[in-house]
Amino acid sequence: MASLDTWVWPEQMLNLARSFEGPDGERARAEFWLLLNVALAQRLRLLSRRYGPLDRDRIQDLAADKALDLIRKLDCGHWRPLDTSAGELV
């Protein structure tokens, strides 16, 4: 998996989303969730520097909760990452 510092993660997420229905769908969904969770945690860390400190555990909890929420929306069709560009995912 590429480092989030290279900003390739949005395109990688879209590539994984394209694989959801294929034979590696379960693996693609697991990787998608992991990448989403890490990206959200990184964003929360950046925001916490600006708006106030959050400890590591709180950041991880918030990122996991939001990632799970987005996966639920994905499952019921309310969020379609393939309908967006990689830039919109950032």
N, C-alpha and C positions, 0 to 999 in steps of 0.2 A: 504494500500500500504506500502510495506517495505521501510525502510530508505535506501537511496543510500549508506550510510556508510557501510552497511553489504555486499555490492557487490553482492546482489542477483538479482539486476535489470536486468542484461542481460538475465538470465534464465526466469525471469518474462516476459520480452518482447517477448521472443520466445514462451512462453506459450500463451500469448495474440495473437501473430501472428497465432498460430494454430487455434484460435477461430474466425478468420476473416470471414470464410465462414459459420459458424454455426448460430444458432438462436440468439446468443448474439453478433453477428459480429459488429454491430454498437457500442455497449458499449465497446467491446474489442478494436476497432480502436481508440475510444476516450481515453481510458486508455493508449493505446500504445503511442499515440501522447503526452499525458501529461507526461508519464514517459520518453520518448525520449527528450522532451523539458527540463525537469528538469535535466536529465543526461548531456545534452549538456551545459546547464547553469553552472552546477557544474564544468564541465571540463574547460569551459572558465574562470571561477573564478580562478581555479588553474593555468591555463596558464597565466592569466593576472598578477599574482604575479611574475612570472618569466620574462615575456616579456614587462611588462608595465601596468600601471593601466587602467582599464576600469570601468566606473561607472555602477551602478546597472541597470539602464535603458538600457544602451548600451548592456550589457551582455544579458539581457532579450530579447532585439530586435534581436540580433545576433542568440541566441538560437532558438527563434521562427521562424526566417527566415530559418535556416538550418533544423529545424524539418519539416517545411512545404515543403521544397525542397525534403527531404527524403521521405515524404509521397507521394508527386507527383511521385517520382521515383518508389515507391512501387506500386502505382496505375497503372502505365503503364508498370510494369514488369521489370524495369531497376535495381531495388534493391529488393533482395529476402532475407530477414533476416533468413528465415528457411533454406537457403543454407549455413549458417555460424554457427559456434559454438558460445556458450555464450562468450567464451574468445575473439573471434574476434570482438564481439560487443563492448567490453570494449575499 
